[in-house]
Amino acid sequence: MSKISRFTKKAVRLAKNAVGGRGESAPQGGGGFADYAVVSLHCLRIYLEKSYREALDLWSEMPQILAEIGLEKADLPDHSTLVKAFDRINMAVWRVLLRLLAQLHEPSSHAAMDATFFDRENASKHYCRRTNYRVQTLKTTALVDTESQAILDIHCTTEKRHDTQIGWQLARRNADELHSLAADKGYDWQQLRDKLREEGVRPLIKHREFRPIDYAHNARIDGTLYGQRALSETVFSVIKRTLGDTVRARSWYREFREIVLMCVVYNIKRAVN
């Protein structure tokens, strides 16, 4: 079985668990596509690194892959249908899918957190003026399991928010499953450490070194666990090298979903391999 076939089979099974597998995968008598089929097609599109039109042309020559989803060549939708379906399926579904995938990797209780930037695809000056399209990058923060290197959770923003605020939002959502959390000095905020301890999470966040006591605090941090913080940077590097460092969507909410979808595809690829 080829890699793409194994990827598709895994994506379909997890999509059914995330959104439910009821109904037909393709329209019957004027009905719409089942959500699991749409989710599977979008995962496959990101995996192949193709635009909507390019992906549809390629799928038309891949009957075996379509059969895994429960589709035939004649069932393939127009590219505009896929775009509208991407709008219809809200962010919660993609987050559930990301969570299901993380559980496949049997995550440990130690995680690392870091941020990176994804470029927004260059748009024409006319489009930028018409839509007030000014922000050129998206800040993305990921919570990564250090043992499996699976992405547990993701946060995206176009605003200038401090790392500590985003870090607490991510940590709070996943506090029940964490015993320790490593992050660099950009997350140096005593209230963040105190909040993590209140949730039963051991903070491994180094202090910025202004006073002798800051050096003392840093010396007490477990060097082995803190050193695994770099794995979050490794995960981002893999995603950008294999899936791209630019989002194709124009609307901010689609761009957020596209980044989460890239993380979903990354986790599926690790599970398949």
Buried (B, 14 or more C-beta within 10 A) or exposed (E): EEEBBBBBBBBBBBBBEBBEBEBBBBEEEEEBBBBBBBBBBBBBBBBBEBEBEEBBEBBEEBEEBBEBBBBEEEBBBEBEBBBEBBEEBEEEBBBBBBBBBBEBBEBBBBBBBBBBEBEBEEBEEEEEEEEEBEBEBBBBBBBBBBBBBBBBBBBBBBEEEEBBEBBBBBBEBBBEBBEBBBBBEBBBBEEBBEBBEEBEBBBBBBBEBEEEEBEEBBEEBEEEBBBBBEBBBEBBEBBBEEBBBBBBBEEBEBBBBBBBBBBBBBBBBBBBE
